[in-house]
Amino acid sequence: MRAGRGAIYATFQRGLRVLEDLSVLGIGDFKGSKEMEPALTTIHFPAEEIGSLAGREMCGLIAQSEGVKATGQLVRRKCQISLAERATCLPARDLRPSDP
């Protein structure tokens, strides 16, 4: 949220307007995002689910690798994310010049 708040502040400092001149999108949907003015549009990810998956993965690796050197392989899992639409983001406009 701090980066989103900083982007909004920097926008105002430069005399620009959120929505009219640019959109701001935060990541994490942290506490306070919807109370900001303007309310910050964010990507929400399920932190509890991610932590649970990571814990289960670690427990599984520990259980199967007693005395075995770790391989350092990256493990990927998919989680559902969502967009918390608020007041700082609009769909992109087509800025290409129109044909004469």
MODELLER restraints for C-alpha pairs under 7 A, 6 or more apart:
rsr = mdl.restraints
at = mdl.atoms
rsr.add(forms.Gaussian(group=physical.xy_distance, feature=features.Distance(at['CA:1:A'], at['CA:26:A']), mean=6.09, stdev=0.5))
rsr.add(forms.Gaussian(group=physical.xy_distance, feature=features.Distance(at['CA:1:A'], at['CA:30:A']), mean=6.09, stdev=0.5))
rsr.add(forms.Gaussian(group=physical.xy_distance, feature=features.Distance(at['CA:1:A'], at['CA:33:A']), mean=6.40, stdev=0.5))
rsr.add(forms.Gaussian(group=physical.xy_distance, feature=features.Distance(at['CA:4:A'], at['CA:24:A']), mean=6.60, stdev=0.5))
rsr.add(forms.Gaussian(group=physical.xy_distance, feature=features.Distance(at['CA:4:A'], at['CA:25:A']), mean=6.61, stdev=0.5))
rsr.add(forms.Gaussian(group=physical.xy_distance, feature=features.Distance(at['CA:4:A'], at['CA:26:A']), mean=5.13, stdev=0.5))
rsr.add(forms.Gaussian(group=physical.xy_distance, feature=features.Distance(at['CA:11:A'], at['CA:17:A']), mean=6.46, stdev=0.5))
rsr.add(forms.Gaussian(group=physical.xy_distance, feature=features.Distance(at['CA:18:A'], at['CA:88:A']), mean=6.14, stdev=0.5))
rsr.add(forms.Gaussian(group=physical.xy_distance, feature=features.Distance(at['CA:19:A'], at['CA:88:A']), mean=6.05, stdev=0.5))
rsr.add(forms.Gaussian(group=physical.xy_distance, feature=features.Distance(at['CA:19:A'], at['CA:89:A']), mean=6.23, stdev=0.5))
rsr.add(forms.Gaussian(group=physical.xy_distance, feature=features.Distance(at['CA:19:A'], at['CA:90:A']), mean=6.50, stdev=0.5))
rsr.add(forms.Gaussian(group=physical.xy_distance, feature=features.Distance(at['CA:23:A'], at['CA:88:A']), mean=5.51, stdev=0.5))
rsr.add(forms.Gaussian(group=physical.xy_distance, feature=features.Distance(at['CA:23:A'], at['CA:89:A']), mean=4.50, stdev=0.5))
rsr.add(forms.Gaussian(group=physical.xy_distance, feature=features.Distance(at['CA:23:A'], at['CA:90:A']), mean=6.36, stdev=0.5))
rsr.add(forms.Gaussian(group=physical.xy_distance, feature=features.Distance(at['CA:24:A'], at['CA:41:A']), mean=7.00, stdev=0.5))
rsr.add(forms.Gaussian(group=physical.xy_distance, feature=features.Distance(at['CA:24:A'], at['CA:88:A']), mean=5.34, stdev=0.5))
rsr.add(forms.Gaussian(group=physical.xy_distance, feature=features.Distance(at['CA:24:A'], at['CA:89:A']), mean=5.77, stdev=0.5))
rsr.add(forms.Gaussian(group=physical.xy_distance, feature=features.Distance(at['CA:25:A'], at['CA:40:A']), mean=6.80, stdev=0.5))
rsr.add(forms.Gaussian(group=physical.xy_distance, feature=features.Distance(at['CA:25:A'], at['CA:41:A']), mean=5.26, stdev=0.5))
rsr.add(forms.Gaussian(group=physical.xy_distance, feature=features.Distance(at['CA:25:A'], at['CA:42:A']), mean=5.36, stdev=0.5))
rsr.add(forms.Gaussian(group=physical.xy_distance, feature=features.Distance(at['CA:25:A'], at['CA:88:A']), mean=6.93, stdev=0.5))
rsr.add(forms.Gaussian(group=physical.xy_distance, feature=features.Distance(at['CA:25:A'], at['CA:89:A']), mean=6.57, stdev=0.5))
rsr.add(forms.Gaussian(group=physical.xy_distance, feature=features.Distance(at['CA:26:A'], at['CA:40:A']), mean=6.74, stdev=0.5))
rsr.add(forms.Gaussian(group=physical.xy_distance, feature=features.Distance(at['CA:26:A'], at['CA:41:A']), mean=6.19, stdev=0.5))
rsr.add(forms.Gaussian(group=physical.xy_distance, feature=features.Distance(at['CA:26:A'], at['CA:42:A']), mean=4.35, stdev=0.5))
rsr.add(forms.Gaussian(group=physical.xy_distance, feature=features.Distance(at['CA:26:A'], at['CA:43:A']), mean=6.32, stdev=0.5))
rsr.add(forms.Gaussian(group=physical.xy_distance, feature=features.Distance(at['CA:27:A'], at['CA:42:A']), mean=5.21, stdev=0.5))
rsr.add(forms.Gaussian(group=physical.xy_distance, feature=features.Distance(at['CA:27:A'], at['CA:43:A']), mean=4.78, stdev=0.5))
rsr.add(forms.Gaussian(group=physical.xy_distance, feature=features.Distance(at['CA:27:A'], at['CA:44:A']), mean=6.71, stdev=0.5))
rsr.add(forms.Gaussian(group=physical.xy_distance, feature=features.Distance(at['CA:28:A'], at['CA:42:A']), mean=6.42, stdev=0.5))
rsr.add(forms.Gaussian(group=physical.xy_distance, feature=features.Distance(at['CA:28:A'], at['CA:43:A']), mean=5.70, stdev=0.5))
rsr.add(forms.Gaussian(group=physical.xy_distance, feature=features.Distance(at['CA:28:A'], at['CA:44:A']), mean=5.11, stdev=0.5))
rsr.add(forms.Gaussian(group=physical.xy_distance, feature=features.Distance(at['CA:28:A'], at['CA:45:A']), mean=6.09, stdev=0.5))
rsr.add(forms.Gaussian(group=physical.xy_distance, feature=features.Distance(at['CA:29:A'], at['CA:42:A']), mean=5.17, stdev=0.5))
rsr.add(forms.Gaussian(group=physical.xy_distance, feature=features.Distance(at['CA:29:A'], at['CA:43:A']), mean=6.03, stdev=0.5))
rsr.add(forms.Gaussian(group=physical.xy_distance, feature=features.Distance(at['CA:29:A'], at['CA:44:A']), mean=4.96, stdev=0.5))
rsr.add(forms.Gaussian(group=physical.xy_distance, feature=features.Distance(at['CA:33:A'], at['CA:39:A']), mean=6.06, stdev=0.5))
rsr.add(forms.Gaussian(group=physical.xy_distance, feature=features.Distance(at['CA:33:A'], at['CA:40:A']), mean=5.19, stdev=0.5))
rsr.add(forms.Gaussian(group=physical.xy_distance, feature=features.Distance(at['CA:34:A'], at['CA:40:A']), mean=5.87, stdev=0.5))
rsr.add(forms.Gaussian(group=physical.xy_distance, feature=features.Distance(at['CA:38:A'], at['CA:87:A']), mean=5.72, stdev=0.5))
rsr.add(forms.Gaussian(group=physical.xy_distance, feature=features.Distance(at['CA:38:A'], at['CA:88:A']), mean=6.46, stdev=0.5))
rsr.add(forms.Gaussian(group=physical.xy_distance, feature=features.Distance(at['CA:39:A'], at['CA:86:A']), mean=5.64, stdev=0.5))
rsr.add(forms.Gaussian(group=physical.xy_distance, feature=features.Distance(at['CA:39:A'], at['CA:87:A']), mean=5.13, stdev=0.5))
rsr.add(forms.Gaussian(group=physical.xy_distance, feature=features.Distance(at['CA:39:A'], at['CA:88:A']), mean=6.52, stdev=0.5))
rsr.add(forms.Gaussian(group=physical.xy_distance, feature=features.Distance(at['CA:40:A'], at['CA:86:A']), mean=5.84, stdev=0.5))
rsr.add(forms.Gaussian(group=physical.xy_distance, feature=features.Distance(at['CA:40:A'], at['CA:87:A']), mean=6.13, stdev=0.5))
rsr.add(forms.Gaussian(group=physical.xy_distance, feature=features.Distance(at['CA:40:A'], at['CA:88:A']), mean=5.46, stdev=0.5))
rsr.add(forms.Gaussian(group=physical.xy_distance, feature=features.Distance(at['CA:41:A'], at['CA:84:A']), mean=5.66, stdev=0.5))
rsr.add(forms.Gaussian(group=physical.xy_distance, feature=features.Distance(at['CA:41:A'], at['CA:85:A']), mean=4.92, stdev=0.5))
rsr.add(forms.Gaussian(group=physical.xy_distance, feature=features.Distance(at['CA:41:A'], at['CA:86:A']), mean=4.54, stdev=0.5))
rsr.add(forms.Gaussian(group=physical.xy_distance, feature=features.Distance(at['CA:41:A'], at['CA:87:A']), mean=6.27, stdev=0.5))
rsr.add(forms.Gaussian(group=physical.xy_distance, feature=features.Distance(at['CA:41:A'], at['CA:88:A']), mean=5.49, stdev=0.5))
rsr.add(forms.Gaussian(group=physical.xy_distance, feature=features.Distance(at['CA:41:A'], at['CA:89:A']), mean=6.14, stdev=0.5))
rsr.add(forms.Gaussian(group=physical.xy_distance, feature=features.Distance(at['CA:42:A'], at['CA:83:A']), mean=6.01, stdev=0.5))
rsr.add(forms.Gaussian(group=physical.xy_distance, feature=features.Distance(at['CA:42:A'], at['CA:84:A']), mean=5.21, stdev=0.5))
rsr.add(forms.Gaussian(group=physical.xy_distance, feature=features.Distance(at['CA:42:A'], at['CA:85:A']), mean=6.79, stdev=0.5))
rsr.add(forms.Gaussian(group=physical.xy_distance, feature=features.Distance(at['CA:43:A'], at['CA:81:A']), mean=6.95, stdev=0.5))
rsr.add(forms.Gaussian(group=physical.xy_distance, feature=features.Distance(at['CA:43:A'], at['CA:82:A']), mean=5.82, stdev=0.5))
rsr.add(forms.Gaussian(group=physical.xy_distance, feature=features.Distance(at['CA:43:A'], at['CA:83:A']), mean=4.66, stdev=0.5))
rsr.add(forms.Gaussian(group=physical.xy_distance, feature=features.Distance(at['CA:43:A'], at['CA:84:A']), mean=6.02, stdev=0.5))
rsr.add(forms.Gaussian(group=physical.xy_distance, feature=features.Distance(at['CA:44:A'], at['CA:81:A']), mean=5.70, stdev=0.5))
rsr.add(forms.Gaussian(group=physical.xy_distance, feature=features.Distance(at['CA:44:A'], at['CA:82:A']), mean=5.21, stdev=0.5))
rsr.add(forms.Gaussian(group=physical.xy_distance, feature=features.Distance(at['CA:44:A'], at['CA:83:A']), mean=5.95, stdev=0.5))
rsr.add(forms.Gaussian(group=physical.xy_distance, feature=features.Distance(at['CA:44:A'], at['CA:84:A']), mean=6.42, stdev=0.5))
rsr.add(forms.Gaussian(group=physical.xy_distance, feature=features.Distance(at['CA:45:A'], at['CA:80:A']), mean=6.99, stdev=0.5))
rsr.add(forms.Gaussian(group=physical.xy_distance, feature=features.Distance(at['CA:45:A'], at['CA:81:A']), mean=4.75, stdev=0.5))
rsr.add(forms.Gaussian(group=physical.xy_distance, feature=features.Distance(at['CA:45:A'], at['CA:82:A']), mean=6.70, stdev=0.5))
rsr.add(forms.Gaussian(group=physical.xy_distance, feature=features.Distance(at['CA:46:A'], at['CA:81:A']), mean=6.87, stdev=0.5))
